[in-house]
């Protein structure tokens, strides 16, 4: 069983990512549109960063 060091970076393809779990909730990603995936990930981000994440998402998704 692999063991990661604290702070280690793990990368997986977005096509196989089913869920992302944080201390703020679970973001379900499988079978979602890009917009839905972004909204779900923002919902489980730290509350201090959600407004800026939404601002950036709007900038990149709608222009």
Long-range contacts (C-beta under 8 A, 24 or more apart in sequence): 20-44, 34-61, 35-61
